[in-house]
Amino acid sequence: MPVIDMRSRPTFLHAFFGAEPGTPSFAVARWLNGRVGSREVEHFTRGMTVEGFTAEMDGAGIDVAVMVARSVPGVRVTNEALADVARH
């Protein structure tokens, strides 16, 4: 049976997802991971590139990831950016 990640947020797509170490957004991503019970609060740093992201998927046994675009004040992740990742 395939494993599907229903809400994937590749780190490298935006600072909001923790793409820039040393920033407030990075600290929030780290804090949120601890808040939801992650065993490794900085696991998202291994996916700082599309290659790292897909390696993480492979390592976790994830077959498909549903990525979410986002368009709110201060955060813009376009469908085009997600399509580029999907093509990889």
C-alpha positions as CSV (number, residue, x, y, z in Angstrom):
1,M,0.0,0.0,0.0
2,P,1.5,3.4,-0.9
3,V,2.4,5.9,1.8
4,I,1.1,9.4,1.0
5,D,2.2,12.6,2.9
6,M,-0.9,14.7,2.6
7,R,0.6,18.1,3.6
8,S,4.2,18.4,2.5
9,R,6.0,21.7,2.8
10,P,9.4,21.5,1.2
11,T,11.8,23.6,3.4
12,F,13.6,25.2,0.5
13,L,10.5,26.7,-1.0
14,H,10.2,29.6,1.5
15,A,11.7,31.1,4.6
16,F,8.3,30.5,6.3
17,F,9.1,26.7,6.1
18,G,12.5,27.2,7.7
19,A,14.6,27.7,4.6
20,E,16.9,30.3,6.2
21,P,18.9,29.2,9.4
22,G,19.3,31.9,12.0
23,T,16.0,33.7,11.1
24,P,12.9,34.0,13.2
25,S,11.0,31.8,10.7
26,F,13.6,29.0,11.1
27,A,13.2,29.3,14.9
28,V,9.4,29.1,14.5
29,A,9.6,26.0,12.3
30,R,11.9,24.4,14.9
31,W,9.6,25.3,17.7
32,L,6.5,24.0,15.9
33,N,8.2,20.7,15.3
34,G,8.9,20.3,19.0
35,R,5.3,21.4,19.8
36,V,3.8,18.7,17.6
37,G,6.0,16.0,19.1
38,S,8.8,15.6,16.5
39,R,11.6,13.4,17.8
40,E,14.1,15.5,15.9
41,V,13.0,19.2,15.8
42,E,15.4,20.2,13.0
43,H,14.6,17.3,10.7
44,F,13.5,19.8,8.1
45,T,17.1,21.0,7.6
46,R,17.9,17.8,5.7
47,G,15.4,18.9,3.0
48,M,17.0,22.2,2.1
49,T,17.3,21.2,-1.6
50,V,15.0,19.2,-3.8
51,E,17.5,16.4,-3.7
52,G,17.5,16.4,0.1
53,F,13.7,16.6,0.1
54,T,13.3,13.5,-2.1
55,A,16.0,11.6,-0.1
56,E,14.0,12.3,3.0
57,M,10.8,11.0,1.3
58,D,12.7,7.9,0.2
59,G,14.2,7.4,3.7
60,A,10.8,7.7,5.3
61,G,9.1,5.3,2.8
62,I,6.9,8.0,1.4
63,D,5.7,7.3,-2.1
64,V,3.8,10.5,-2.9
65,A,3.8,14.0,-1.3
66,V,0.9,16.4,-1.7
67,M,2.6,19.9,-1.6
68,V,0.6,22.9,-0.7
69,A,0.9,26.3,-2.4
70,R,0.4,29.3,-0.1
71,S,-0.5,32.9,-0.8
72,V,-0.9,35.0,2.4
73,P,0.7,38.3,3.4
74,G,4.4,37.6,3.6
75,V,4.3,34.1,2.2
76,R,3.9,33.2,-1.4
77,V,4.6,29.7,-2.7
78,T,3.3,29.4,-6.3
79,N,1.8,26.5,-8.1
80,E,4.7,26.9,-10.6
81,A,7.3,26.4,-7.8
82,L,5.5,23.2,-6.8
83,A,5.3,22.1,-10.4
84,D,9.1,22.5,-10.7
85,V,9.6,20.3,-7.6
86,A,7.1,17.7,-8.9
87,R,9.0,17.6,-12.3
88,H,12.2,16.8,-10.4
